């Protein structure tokens, strides 16, 4: 699926959209001039990203997802089933290796952005919530699809990310 973003002077200034009209609507609502004026005189552009639709991207995803599925401990990207029934995702692991308990910081709002690395680890970008100690987590014995992205054909450059989903473990959080 192709993604669209709004850029200004080459830098991304909008979230990603599934359709080009959504990107145009965002641009119209977030600057004072017409879309034509913004794209002609103010450095704005609507950029279409690559599509995840080929064998190479599928191989990259399969290799990295296999590494995610092999994890036995909570990790970035996994889901937390909160005591109130809401789901959050683990955004960061705190392990100081000094005897203090390992804790996991969940996402603040929404999913944020999870980059799936070649090693099968994830790098999170977004807001963080208060940490949760490891002893409050139990394996909920299920998985849930979580959105991730990686570079199309493993080539890192601007506007070359592809979005997809990987099934992550769910960890129940005790009250």
FIFI-483239 format. One record per residue: x, y, z of N, C-alpha, C in turn; residue number from 1. Coordinates in Angstrom, 2 decimals. Layout:
- n.u; n.v; n.w; ca.u; ca.v; ca.w; c.u; c.v; c.w; num
- X; Y; Z; X; Y; Z; X; Y; Z; NUM .
...
END
This chain:
- n.u; n.v; n.w; ca.u; ca.v; ca.w; c.u; c.v; c.w; num
- 0.84; -1.17; 0.00; 0.00; 0.00; 0.00; 0.89; 1.24; 0.00; 1 .
- 0.63; 2.15; -0.88; 1.40; 3.39; -0.99; 0.98; 4.33; 0.15; 2 .
- 1.94; 5.06; 0.71; 1.67; 6.04; 1.75; 2.01; 7.42; 1.20; 3 .
- 1.31; 8.41; 1.70; 1.54; 9.79; 1.28; 1.89; 10.62; 2.50; 4 .
- 2.84; 11.55; 2.32; 3.18; 12.49; 3.38; 3.30; 13.88; 2.78; 5 .
- 3.19; 14.87; 3.65; 3.42; 16.26; 3.25; 4.82; 16.62; 3.73; 6 .
- 5.61; 17.20; 2.83; 6.95; 17.65; 3.19; 7.04; 19.16; 2.96; 7 .
- 8.00; 19.77; 3.63; 8.32; 21.18; 3.38; 9.83; 21.29; 3.33; 8 .
- 10.32; 21.78; 2.22; 11.76; 21.90; 2.00; 12.47; 20.56; 2.25; 9 .
- 11.83; 19.46; 1.88; 12.42; 18.14; 1.97; 12.22; 17.40; 3.27; 10 .
- 11.71; 18.09; 4.30; 11.48; 17.43; 5.59; 10.01; 17.09; 5.79; 11 .
- 9.73; 15.94; 6.35; 8.35; 15.51; 6.59; 7.70; 16.38; 7.66; 12 .
- 6.50; 16.89; 7.40; 5.80; 17.74; 8.36; 4.43; 17.20; 8.72; 13 .
- 4.03; 16.06; 8.17; 2.70; 15.52; 8.45; 2.80; 14.05; 8.85; 14 .
- 1.69; 13.52; 9.38; 1.65; 12.06; 9.54; 1.54; 11.40; 8.17; 15 .
- 1.53; 10.08; 8.13; 1.37; 9.35; 6.87; -0.12; 9.16; 6.58; 16 .
- -0.47; 9.21; 5.30; -1.86; 9.05; 4.88; -1.97; 7.91; 3.87; 17 .
- -3.13; 7.26; 3.85; -3.36; 6.16; 2.93; -3.74; 6.64; 1.53; 18 .
- -4.25; 7.86; 1.43; -4.65; 8.37; 0.12; -4.08; 9.76; -0.11; 19 .
- -3.89; 10.10; -1.38; -3.38; 11.42; -1.72; -4.36; 12.53; -1.32; 20 .
- -5.69; 12.35; -1.50; -6.62; 13.40; -1.05; -6.53; 13.70; 0.45; 21 .
- -6.23; 12.67; 1.27; -6.06; 12.92; 2.70; -4.86; 13.82; 2.96; 22 .
- -3.78; 13.61; 2.21; -2.59; 14.45; 2.36; -2.88; 15.88; 1.92; 23 .
- -3.62; 16.04; 0.81; -4.00; 17.38; 0.35; -4.88; 18.08; 1.39; 24 .
- -5.83; 17.34; 1.98; -6.71; 17.92; 3.00; -5.90; 18.37; 4.21; 25 .
- -4.93; 17.56; 4.62; -4.09; 17.95; 5.75; -3.34; 19.23; 5.44; 26 .
- -2.76; 19.30; 4.24; -2.01; 20.49; 3.84; -2.91; 21.72; 3.84; 27 .
- -4.10; 21.59; 3.30; -5.04; 22.71; 3.24; -5.41; 23.19; 4.64; 28 .
- -5.54; 22.26; 5.60; -5.93; 22.61; 6.95; -4.78; 23.11; 7.83; 29 .
- -3.53; 22.93; 7.39; -2.40; 23.26; 8.24; -1.51; 24.38; 7.71; 30 .
- -1.96; 25.12; 6.76; -1.24; 26.31; 6.32; -2.26; 27.29; 5.78; 31 .
- -1.90; 28.53; 5.69; -2.90; 29.58; 5.43; -3.21; 29.82; 3.96; 32 .
- -2.34; 29.41; 3.06; -2.56; 29.67; 1.64; -3.24; 28.48; 0.97; 33 .
- -3.53; 28.62; -0.30; -4.09; 27.50; -1.05; -3.03; 26.42; -1.23; 34 .
- -3.46; 25.21; -1.55; -2.52; 24.12; -1.80; -1.59; 24.49; -2.95; 35 .
- -2.14; 25.10; -3.99; -1.32; 25.49; -5.14; -0.23; 26.48; -4.71; 36 .
- -0.61; 27.49; -3.92; 0.38; 28.46; -3.45; 1.42; 27.79; -2.55; 37 .
- 0.97; 26.91; -1.65; 1.88; 26.24; -0.72; 2.90; 25.37; -1.46; 38 .
- 2.45; 24.67; -2.51; 3.36; 23.79; -3.24; 4.23; 24.55; -4.24; 39 .
- 3.75; 25.70; -4.71; 4.51; 26.47; -5.70; 5.49; 27.45; -5.05; 40 .
- 5.09; 28.07; -3.92; 5.88; 29.17; -3.36; 6.41; 28.93; -1.94; 41 .
- 5.88; 27.96; -1.22; 6.29; 27.79; 0.18; 7.07; 26.52; 0.46; 42 .
- 7.42; 25.77; -0.56; 8.27; 24.60; -0.37; 7.56; 23.33; 0.05; 43 .
- 6.22; 23.33; 0.03; 5.48; 22.13; 0.39; 5.39; 21.17; -0.80; 44 .
- 5.28; 19.88; -0.51; 5.08; 18.87; -1.55; 4.31; 17.70; -0.95; 45 .
- 3.57; 17.00; -1.79; 2.93; 15.74; -1.41; 3.84; 14.65; -1.98; 46 .
- 4.33; 13.77; -1.11; 5.28; 12.74; -1.52; 4.65; 11.37; -1.34; 47 .
- 4.71; 10.57; -2.38; 4.22; 9.18; -2.32; 5.38; 8.27; -1.96; 48 .
- 5.18; 7.47; -0.93; 6.21; 6.52; -0.52; 6.10; 5.22; -1.31; 49 .
- 7.02; 4.30; -1.07; 7.01; 3.04; -1.81; 5.88; 2.13; -1.34; 50 .
- 5.56; 1.14; -2.16; 4.56; 0.15; -1.80; 5.26; -1.12; -1.34; 51 .
- 4.67; -1.73; -0.32; 5.14; -3.05; 0.12; 4.38; -4.06; -0.72; 52 .
- 4.99; -4.48; -1.81; 4.26; -5.36; -2.72; 5.15; -6.31; -3.47; 53 .
- 6.33; -6.59; -2.93; 7.22; -7.47; -3.69; 7.88; -8.51; -2.81; 54 .
- 8.55; -9.44; -3.46; 9.15; -10.58; -2.79; 10.27; -10.17; -1.84; 55 .
- 11.09; -9.20; -2.23; 12.21; -8.79; -1.39; 11.72; -8.22; -0.06; 56 .
- 10.74; -7.33; -0.08; 10.20; -6.80; 1.18; 9.58; -7.92; 2.01; 57 .
- 8.91; -8.87; 1.38; 8.32; -10.00; 2.11; 9.40; -10.84; 2.79; 58 .
- 10.54; -11.05; 2.11; 11.65; -11.79; 2.71; 12.25; -11.03; 3.89; 59 .
- 12.42; -9.73; 3.74; 12.94; -8.90; 4.83; 12.02; -9.00; 6.03; 60 .
- 10.72; -8.87; 5.79; 9.75; -8.94; 6.89; 9.77; -10.32; 7.55; 61 .
- 9.77; -11.38; 6.78; 9.75; -12.74; 7.34; 10.97; -12.97; 8.23; 62 .
- 12.15; -12.55; 7.79; 13.37; -12.73; 8.57; 13.29; -11.96; 9.89; 63 .
- 12.84; -10.74; 9.83; 12.80; -9.92; 11.04; 11.67; -10.35; 11.98; 64 .
- 10.53; -10.74; 11.42; 9.40; -11.20; 12.25; 9.77; -12.48; 12.98; 65 .
- 10.52; -13.36; 12.33; 10.95; -14.61; 12.97; 11.77; -14.30; 14.23; 66 .
- 12.61; -13.29; 14.16; 13.42; -12.89; 15.31; 12.55; -12.31; 16.42; 67 .
- 11.53; -11.56; 16.06; 10.59; -11.03; 17.06; 9.87; -12.18; 17.75; 68 .
- 9.42; -13.15; 16.97; 8.65; -14.27; 17.53; 9.49; -15.16; 18.43; 69 .
- 10.80; -15.14; 18.27; 11.69; -15.98; 19.08; 11.92; -15.41; 20.49; 70 .
- 11.54; -14.17; 20.72; 11.76; -13.56; 22.03; 10.94; -14.27; 23.11; 71 .
- 11.54; -14.42; 24.29; 10.82; -15.04; 25.41; 10.52; -14.05; 26.52; 72 .
- 11.18; -12.92; 26.50; 10.95; -11.87; 27.50; 10.26; -10.69; 26.83; 73 .
- 9.60; -9.84; 27.61; 8.97; -8.65; 27.02; 10.01; -7.80; 26.30; 74 .
- 9.58; -7.18; 25.20; 10.48; -6.34; 24.43; 9.73; -5.22; 23.74; 75 .
- 10.47; -4.27; 23.21; 9.88; -3.14; 22.52; 8.97; -3.64; 21.40; 76 .
- 7.77; -3.08; 21.35; 6.76; -3.46; 20.36; 5.72; -4.40; 20.91; 77 .
- 6.07; -5.21; 21.94; 5.08; -6.11; 22.54; 3.93; -5.30; 23.14; 78 .
- 2.79; -5.95; 23.29; 1.61; -5.29; 23.84; 1.51; -5.53; 25.33; 79 .
- 1.01; -4.53; 26.03; 0.68; -4.62; 27.45; -0.84; -4.52; 27.58; 80 .
- -1.45; -5.54; 28.19; -2.87; -5.50; 28.48; -2.99; -4.88; 29.87; 81 .
- -3.42; -3.63; 29.91; -3.46; -2.88; 31.15; -4.63; -3.37; 32.04; 82 .
- -4.56; -3.14; 33.35; -5.63; -3.59; 34.24; -7.03; -3.07; 33.86; 83 .
- -7.10; -1.92; 33.19; -8.41; -1.37; 32.79; -8.89; -1.93; 31.45; 84 .
- -8.12; -2.86; 30.84; -8.51; -3.47; 29.58; -7.94; -2.80; 28.34; 85 .
- -7.28; -1.64; 28.51; -6.65; -0.96; 27.38; -5.36; -1.67; 26.99; 86 .
- -4.99; -1.51; 25.73; -3.71; -2.02; 25.25; -2.75; -0.86; 25.03; 87 .
- -1.53; -1.05; 25.46; -0.42; -0.15; 25.17; 0.69; -1.02; 24.60; 88 .
- 1.71; -0.40; 24.05; 2.86; -1.16; 23.56; 4.11; -0.78; 24.34; 89 .
- 4.99; -1.72; 24.51; 6.25; -1.44; 25.18; 7.09; -0.56; 24.25; 90 .
- 7.51; 0.58; 24.78; 8.27; 1.54; 23.99; 9.76; 1.52; 24.36; 91 .
- 10.07; 1.15; 25.61; 11.47; 1.16; 26.04; 11.64; 0.22; 27.23; 92 .
- 12.78; -0.44; 27.28; 13.14; -1.32; 28.41; 14.24; -0.66; 29.21; 93 .
- 14.03; -0.59; 30.51; 15.04; -0.05; 31.42; 15.66; -1.22; 32.18; 94 .
- 16.94; -1.50; 31.93; 17.67; -2.55; 32.64; 19.05; -1.99; 32.95; 95 .
- 19.21; -1.54; 34.19; 20.46; -0.90; 34.59; 21.53; -1.91; 34.98; 96 .
- 21.16; -3.20; 35.08; 22.09; -4.29; 35.42; 22.83; -4.00; 36.72; 97 .
- 22.14; -3.32; 37.64; 22.75; -3.01; 38.93; 21.94; -3.61; 40.08; 98 .
- 21.08; -4.55; 39.77; 20.25; -5.15; 40.80; 18.87; -4.52; 40.92; 99 .
- 18.69; -3.33; 40.34; 17.36; -2.72; 40.38; 16.45; -3.45; 39.39; 100 .
- 15.14; -3.46; 39.65; 14.25; -4.23; 38.79; 14.17; -3.69; 37.36; 101 .
- 14.07; -4.62; 36.42; 13.84; -4.24; 35.03; 12.45; -3.65; 34.94; 102 .
- 12.31; -2.57; 34.17; 10.97; -2.00; 33.96; 10.78; -1.68; 32.49; 103 .
- 9.51; -1.56; 32.12; 9.14; -1.34; 30.73; 8.29; -0.09; 30.66; 104 .
- 8.65; 0.81; 29.77; 7.91; 2.04; 29.59; 6.95; 1.88; 28.42; 105 .
- 5.64; 2.01; 28.67; 4.68; 1.88; 27.58; 4.50; 3.18; 26.80; 106 .
- 3.88; 3.02; 25.63; 3.55; 4.18; 24.81; 2.59; 5.08; 25.58; 107 .
- 2.61; 6.35; 25.21; 1.74; 7.33; 25.86; 0.35; 7.32; 25.23; 108 .
- 0.26; 7.73; 23.98; -1.01; 7.74; 23.25; -0.77; 7.12; 21.89; 109 .
- -1.71; 6.35; 21.42; -1.57; 5.76; 20.09; -0.40; 4.82; 20.01; 110 .
- 0.02; 4.53; 18.82; 1.10; 3.57; 18.62; 2.46; 4.21; 18.51; 111 .
- 2.57; 5.46; 18.11; 3.88; 6.01; 17.81; 4.41; 5.34; 16.56; 112 .
- 5.71; 5.26; 16.44; 6.34; 4.67; 15.27; 7.36; 3.64; 15.72; 113 .
- 7.24; 2.41; 15.23; 8.14; 1.33; 15.58; 8.93; 0.89; 14.35; 114 .
- 10.24; 1.17; 14.35; 11.12; 0.75; 13.26; 11.64; -0.65; 13.57; 115 .
- 11.43; -1.59; 12.64; 11.86; -2.98; 12.80; 13.25; -3.14; 12.19; 116 .
- 14.24; -3.40; 13.05; 15.64; -3.48; 12.62; 15.98; -4.85; 12.03; 117 .
- 17.14; -4.94; 11.41; 17.62; -6.21; 10.86; 17.78; -7.26; 11.94; 118 .
- 18.08; -6.85; 13.16; 18.27; -7.79; 14.28; 16.95; -8.27; 14.86; 119 .
- 15.84; -7.72; 14.38; 14.53; -8.09; 14.93; 14.18; -7.32; 16.18; 120 .
- 14.97; -6.30; 16.50; 14.63; -5.42; 17.61; 13.86; -4.23; 17.04; 121 .
- 13.29; -3.43; 17.92; 12.52; -2.29; 17.46; 13.03; -1.01; 18.09; 122 .
- 12.94; 0.06; 17.34; 13.28; 1.38; 17.82; 12.00; 2.20; 17.79; 123 .
- 11.66; 2.79; 18.93; 10.39; 3.51; 19.06; 10.60; 5.00; 19.01; 124 .
- 9.67; 5.69; 18.36; 9.64; 7.15; 18.35; 8.24; 7.58; 18.74; 125 .
- 8.13; 8.32; 19.82; 6.83; 8.78; 20.29; 6.89; 9.05; 21.79; 126 .
- 5.74; 9.36; 22.36; 5.65; 9.68; 23.78; 5.71; 8.44; 24.66; 127 .
- 6.20; 8.64; 25.89; 6.34; 7.54; 26.85; 5.47; 7.76; 28.07; 128 .
- 5.04; 6.65; 28.65; 4.27; 6.66; 29.88; 5.18; 6.19; 31.02; 129 .
- 4.67; 6.17; 32.21; 5.42; 5.75; 33.40; 5.81; 4.27; 33.30; 130 .
- 7.00; 3.92; 33.79; 7.50; 2.55; 33.73; 6.69; 1.57; 34.57; 131 .
- 6.74; 0.29; 34.15; 6.06; -0.80; 34.83; 7.10; -1.87; 35.13; 132 .
- 7.21; -2.28; 36.40; 8.21; -3.29; 36.78; 7.88; -4.65; 36.17; 133 .
- 8.94; -5.40; 35.86; 8.82; -6.71; 35.21; 7.96; -7.67; 36.03; 134 .
- 8.04; -7.60; 37.36; 7.28; -8.56; 38.19; 5.77; -8.36; 38.12; 135 .
- 5.31; -7.29; 37.49; 3.86; -7.08; 37.31; 3.35; -7.67; 35.99; 136 .
- 4.26; -8.23; 35.16; 3.87; -8.74; 33.84; 3.80; -10.27; 33.84; 137 .
- 2.76; -10.79; 33.20; 2.66; -12.22; 32.94; 2.30; -12.42; 31.48; 138 .
- 2.82; -13.51; 30.91; 2.54; -13.83; 29.52; 1.05; -14.15; 29.38; 139 .
- 0.35; -13.42; 28.51; -1.09; -13.64; 28.32; -1.37; -14.76; 27.32; 140 .
- -0.33; -15.41; 26.82; -0.44; -16.56; 25.91; -1.23; -16.24; 24.64; 141 .
- -1.01; -15.07; 24.12; -1.62; -14.71; 22.83; -0.75; -13.65; 22.16; 142 .
- -1.08; -13.41; 20.90; -0.36; -12.40; 20.12; -1.37; -11.42; 19.54; 143 .
- -0.85; -10.25; 19.17; -1.68; -9.19; 18.62; -0.87; -8.49; 17.53; 144 .
- -1.51; -8.18; 16.38; -0.75; -7.50; 15.32; -0.42; -6.06; 15.70; 145 .
- 0.84; -5.70; 15.52; 1.31; -4.35; 15.79; 1.96; -3.76; 14.56; 146 .
- 1.70; -2.49; 14.32; 2.25; -1.81; 13.15; 3.73; -1.53; 13.34; 147 .
- 4.50; -1.81; 12.29; 5.94; -1.54; 12.25; 6.29; -0.98; 10.87; 148 .
- 7.51; -0.52; 10.73; 7.98; -0.10; 9.41; 9.45; -0.46; 9.27; 149 .
- 9.88; -0.59; 8.04; 11.29; -0.76; 7.73; 11.53; -0.15; 6.35; 150 .
- 12.79; -0.05; 5.98; 13.11; 0.58; 4.70; 12.85; -0.37; 3.53; 151 .
- 12.14; 0.12; 2.53; 11.85; -0.62; 1.31; 13.15; -1.14; 0.70; 152 .
- 13.19; -2.44; 0.47; 14.37; -3.11; -0.09; 15.62; -2.93; 0.77; 153 .
- 15.42; -2.56; 2.04; 16.51; -2.36; 2.99; 17.44; -1.22; 2.58; 154 .
- 16.90; -0.24; 1.86; 17.67; 0.94; 1.44; 17.20; 2.13; 2.27; 155 .
- 18.08; 2.62; 3.13; 17.68; 3.73; 4.01; 17.87; 5.06; 3.29; 156 .
- 16.74; 5.73; 3.10; 16.72; 7.08; 2.53; 15.36; 7.68; 2.84; 157 .
- 15.26; 8.97; 2.67; 14.01; 9.68; 2.99; 12.85; 9.13; 2.17; 158 .
- 11.69; 9.04; 2.81; 10.43; 8.64; 2.18; 10.51; 7.23; 1.59; 159 .
- 11.30; 6.35; 2.20; 11.45; 5.00; 1.67; 11.02; 3.93; 2.67; 160 .
- 10.22; 4.32; 3.66; 9.74; 3.35; 4.63; 8.47; 2.67; 4.15; 161 .
- 8.33; 1.39; 4.49; 7.09; 0.66; 4.20; 6.47; 0.22; 5.53; 162 .
- 5.17; 0.40; 5.65; 4.43; -0.01; 6.84; 3.91; -1.41; 6.67; 163 .
- 3.91; -2.17; 7.76; 3.35; -3.51; 7.75; 3.03; -3.89; 9.20; 164 .
- 2.67; -5.13; 9.41; 2.31; -5.60; 10.75; 3.08; -6.86; 11.09; 165 .
- 3.40; -7.02; 12.38; 4.01; -8.21; 12.94; 3.18; -8.60; 14.15; 166 .
- 3.03; -9.90; 14.39; 2.29; -10.36; 15.57; 3.23; -10.35; 16.78; 167 .
- 2.85; -9.57; 17.79; 3.64; -9.41; 19.01; 2.96; -10.10; 20.18; 168 .
- 3.79; -10.51; 21.14; 3.26; -11.11; 22.37; 2.46; -10.07; 23.15; 169 .
- 1.50; -10.58; 23.91; 0.72; -9.75; 24.82; 1.11; -10.14; 26.24; 170 .
- 1.39; -9.14; 27.05; 1.74; -9.32; 28.45; 0.67; -8.64; 29.30; 171 .
- 0.08; -9.39; 30.23; -0.94; -8.84; 31.13; -0.24; -8.10; 32.27; 172 .
- -0.74; -6.91; 32.60; -0.17; -6.10; 33.68; -1.05; -6.23; 34.91; 173 .
- -0.48; -6.69; 36.03; -1.22; -6.81; 37.27; -1.45; -5.44; 37.87; 174 .
- -2.58; -5.26; 38.50; -2.93; -3.96; 39.13; -2.04; -3.66; 40.30; 175 .
END
